[in-house]
Amino acid sequence: MALNPAMPILSARASVRTETLLVRLVLLLLSLGFLTFVVVLPLVAVFAQALDKGVGAYLAALTQPETAAAIKLTLITAAIAVPLNTVFGVAAAWAIAKFRFPGRNILLTLIDLPFTVSPVISGLVFVLLFGSRGVFGAWLEAHDIKIVFATPGIVLATIFVTFPFVAREILPALQEAGNASEEAGLTLGAGGWRILFRITLPRIKWALIYGVILCNARAMGEFGAVSVVSGHIRGLTNTIPLQVEILYNEYDFVGAFAVASLLTLLALATLVVKKLVERRENKAS
Amino acid sequence: MLNVQVENLTKRFASVGAPAVLAASFEAPAGGITTLLGPSGSGKTTVLRIIAGLERADEGRVLVGGSDIMNVPVRERDFGFVFQSFALFDHMSVRENVAFGLRVRKMPDADVQKRVDELLELVQLDGHGDKFPLQLSGGQRQRVGFARALAPHPKLLLLDEPFGALDARVRAELREWLRHLHEITHLTTIMVTHDQEEALDLSDCLVVMDQGKIQQAGTPAQIYEHPASSFVASFVGSANILQGHVHNGRARFGADSLTMPSTASDGSQVQAVVRPHDIRVERATVDANPSHRPSGRIQRIADLGTYIKLDLNLVTNEIVTVHISRKEFEALGLRKGESVLVDLDSARVFVEDYAI
């Protein structure tokens, strides 16, 4: 045994590759074919349709006032929802990772709720709460505050649907890292904010960035919940996904796919950043 | 330099079950190294963390230089703490790690740089300042940990298994290095370890803990020579423990040839703790005297370089470990399976009441 330590490694390697060439080829073609059909073709179709009548028509479709308003509303929604969920996510993940308190498991379960509840219901909840016949409806009307079928409702629904992303992404990073670095900071005399900004956040930076990107992608792309609270008022309460649906239903295929291509590009950009983040993480460890 | 008095510390993590620390009291002399030694789960790390302020005691207090620190927050205690896991800030350079405690104290940048240079030299890492922790070896990382802890001129140095994450060779090197460092700084140091060799080697004062209680405190020599219990004897230095009883003023351990004088009353159960190097082995002779009959058989011989380790199977089926010098081993010409006479009389034997 001791004479040739390389032997067992070689035989182990050989045993992994016992499949014949044919089997490997079939498996490869099967998975590639499936991916092409399910992922690549639709992706190509989006851009092909969007550019069907040329770049000019594509740009015109994007700059049309109602579409421009939808893009603006989506950006505003994301600009409010993402920072709020980042702060909330960091606070919740910190509490769960660092402390043992009554209700910790409930908080952990609640964070996952938006993942498990249908987005339509998430939207409906806000209609039931803030709609004209809702719990706070009369009071809101009396004070002339509009939430449902207005921007605040869209923002609320988006926040609800996207709040798990940041917390879920950074929780494993926080738990894995343990408390020692923070304790080291404490013994060196640092206060809570300095520890958060100089020690904890830099350490979970990449997980945080990835969580924020995922949160943003979902905030911009959310359809179900936003659709329920939006009221589909053109140029006012339509976000990008809702605008896609309207244009498509009106047989404006170039317009629909041009707007859809924006979300597709966002998805591709998200994947690229995800890859970069993973590479940085691998380098760090 | 300040001394540390730990008085009656008690800590429970769960409302039920045994406390992690129970009524622990000891004194760490000013300017010395005090070691908390014990198996894992003995509560030694909890005591250290209470002193640091990272854990809150349920009862008892800690006095540093005579003043009670129990209500001083961690950040204001000014104690350097070195972690087993290093706990370095991986996203900061070595320099910034060392500078962290100085920047917290708002020291001007020029002074920070000067102090960092001093410390990097002290821990022999000059030239590594711009590297990041993950580019360093384990031993180097822990020296950064020491430099970071020492930079703000702490009142005490608290070490939580500082060499626990390092391999044996680096451990030994860093042990020498720590002794040297302490000779320079003379900072009152409290260290936690489960490595008895490390503890015996470095400590001015040794505190042996088990199951949350302090078993014995004293100088390493006191504890090695006069252990207070069989636990202490077997944990500090290796030891064989033999069960026996007293008959006619002699403790008897299984065989007629394994007896020794005892002051305990007849019939009482006793425990003998015998250091492996205190047992003498002789060739058995054919003799009418029962005390000269073979009392053990050599089961295993291991050549450990500096000495030979013998595992002897006694007539009572107990196994004792014996260390004899290479010279003695060769003179006796011992072989595996041979029967030998085991002489405990020349051994230092600790006999205690064997209570159940």
Interface residues (C-beta under 8 A of the other chain):
Chain A: G178 A180 S181 E183 A184 G185 L186 T187 L188 G189 A190 G191 R194 R198 I199 P202 R203 K205 A284
Chain B: A52 G53 L54 V74 R75 E76 R77 D78 F79 G80 F81 F83 S85 A87 L88 F89 D90 H91 M92 F100 G101 V104 R105 L134 R148 A149 P152 L158
